[in-house]
């Protein structure tokens, strides 16, 4: 039964991913992206990483996709079709991507991973929170602080970039 | 094929779907969407390796969380740049933006 869910989630991820990059209407592409991200969150749930699934839904689905849709409404007439890529470019890109995928897939099949059996219960939120603010062995407080400063700088920077300056009266 | 290899194959496929979109799309917002797909594939990779090879540790989980944070920052900056370019050129097709082209 759980195998069935894995296959279902995987098929949905791939189908909606392909629709995201091939759809000719930009708003539909963003909605397909939304479905892809929700299915990735479902895959995290399947792998019992509930915290990461929650972060995925809150940040990606609630944040980034909404940001993309807003910017899309600011810059496009939504009903219009996007011009498609030229056939030559599409063919060569498809071949390049296909060969790269085949190469990686053959590497994957040829490799043996020393899998350890999953021991114990799934990760608890308490454990994750303690590790996030722990400065000892196995703690992540330094990347946590660095990434928070980076996020602040990026948000201030994006406001500074998008700020409309008054036209100089010449 | 074990479950780990199956999920890794899915994440490779998602990554190359994103690469295909990045190379064929000409519109900046759709290129940004393709980059988000690739970042998600990388996150799946981190989580799978953490779960099946290093079950007791948290490193892969935290890498995935930090990648999500950086993706949010990146999307904010990218959209600010896109809106600024739209004001200047009235288009966000990457072929129309040629100020630096000689």
Interface residues (C-beta under 8 A of the other chain):
Chain A: X6 X10 X13 X14 X17 X18 X20 X21 X22 X26 X29 X30 X33 X36 X37 X40 X43 X44 X47 X48 X49 X51 X52 X55 X56 X59 X60 X63 X64 X67 X68 X70 X71 X72 X74 X75 X76 X82 X83 X85 X89 X90 X93 X94 X96 X97 X98 X100 X101 X104 X105 X108 X109 X113 X114 X115 X116 X117 X118 X119 X120 X123 X127 X128 X131 X132 X138 X140 X143 X147 X150 X151 X154 X155 X157 X158 X159 X161 X162 X164
Chain B: X2 X3 X4 X5 X6 X7 X8 X9 X10 X12 X13 X14 X16 X17 X18 X19 X20 X21 X23 X24 X25 X26 X27 X29 X30 X32 X33 X34 X36 X37 X40 X43 X44 X47 X48 X51 X52 X53 X54 X55 X56 X57 X58 X61 X62 X64 X65 X66 X68 X69 X70 X71 X72 X73 X74 X75 X76 X77 X79 X80 X81 X82 X83 X84 X86 X87 X92 X93
